Amino acid sequence: MELMMYIGNDLIESIPLDHKNIPNPGYLGSFKRNLKTKYCELIQQQPEPPEFIVIHSIPQSFQANSNH
C-alpha cells in the first residue's frame, strides 16, 4: 500500500505503507504531517490544499509476469 500526495493533478510524492499499521491511530496522520511540512512552500503557492490517497500497490515483479 502507498500514500500518495497530489497537488492539483501533480503527484508530489508516494510513500510505501505497512498495511498492518494502517488501522493504528495516527499512523497515516504522521505521514501526512511530514509531507505537509516538507512541501510547505509548494502548498502555500497553490490555491487548493493537497490531496492524499491510499492505494493498494501491485509489486513490479507481479505486473511484469501478468503481461505474458
C-alpha positions as CSV (number, residue, x, y, z in Angstrom):
1,M,0.0,0.0,0.0
2,E,1.1,3.5,-0.6
3,L,0.2,7.0,0.5
4,M,0.2,9.4,-2.4
5,M,0.2,13.2,-2.1
6,Y,-1.2,15.2,-5.0
7,I,-1.4,18.9,-5.5
8,G,-3.8,19.6,-8.4
9,N,-3.1,16.9,-11.0
10,D,0.5,16.5,-10.0
11,L,1.8,13.6,-7.9
12,I,4.2,15.1,-5.4
13,E,5.4,12.1,-3.5
14,S,4.4,8.4,-2.8
15,I,5.3,6.7,0.4
16,P,5.1,2.9,1.0
17,L,2.9,1.9,3.9
18,D,2.8,-1.1,6.2
19,H,-0.8,-2.3,5.7
20,K,-0.8,-3.9,9.2
21,N,-0.3,-0.4,10.8
22,I,-3.0,1.5,8.9
23,P,-5.7,0.8,11.5
24,N,-3.4,2.3,14.2
25,P,-4.4,5.8,15.3
26,G,-2.1,8.4,14.0
27,Y,-0.2,6.2,11.5
28,L,-1.4,7.8,8.3
29,G,-1.6,11.2,10.0
30,S,2.1,11.2,10.8
31,F,3.0,10.7,7.2
32,K,0.6,13.5,6.1
33,R,2.0,15.9,8.6
34,N,5.6,15.2,7.5
35,L,4.6,15.6,3.8
36,K,2.8,18.9,4.5
37,T,5.9,20.2,6.4
38,K,8.3,19.0,3.7
39,Y,6.3,20.7,0.9
40,C,5.0,23.7,2.9
41,E,6.3,26.3,0.4
42,L,4.8,24.5,-2.5
43,I,1.5,24.1,-0.7
44,Q,1.3,27.8,0.1
45,Q,1.7,28.7,-3.6
46,Q,-1.3,26.6,-4.6
47,P,-4.9,27.7,-4.3
48,E,-6.1,24.2,-3.5
49,P,-5.0,22.1,-0.5
50,P,-3.1,18.9,-1.1
51,E,-5.0,15.6,-1.6
52,F,-3.9,12.3,0.0
53,I,-4.9,8.9,-1.5
54,V,-4.1,5.5,-0.2
55,I,-3.7,2.8,-2.9
56,H,-3.1,-0.9,-2.9
57,S,0.1,-1.2,-5.0
58,I,0.9,-4.3,-7.0
59,P,4.6,-5.4,-6.9
60,Q,6.6,-4.8,-10.0
61,S,7.5,-8.4,-10.5
62,F,3.8,-9.4,-10.4
63,Q,3.0,-6.7,-13.0
64,A,5.8,-7.9,-15.3
65,N,4.7,-11.5,-15.1
66,S,1.0,-10.8,-15.7
67,N,1.7,-9.3,-19.1
68,H,2.6,-12.7,-20.6
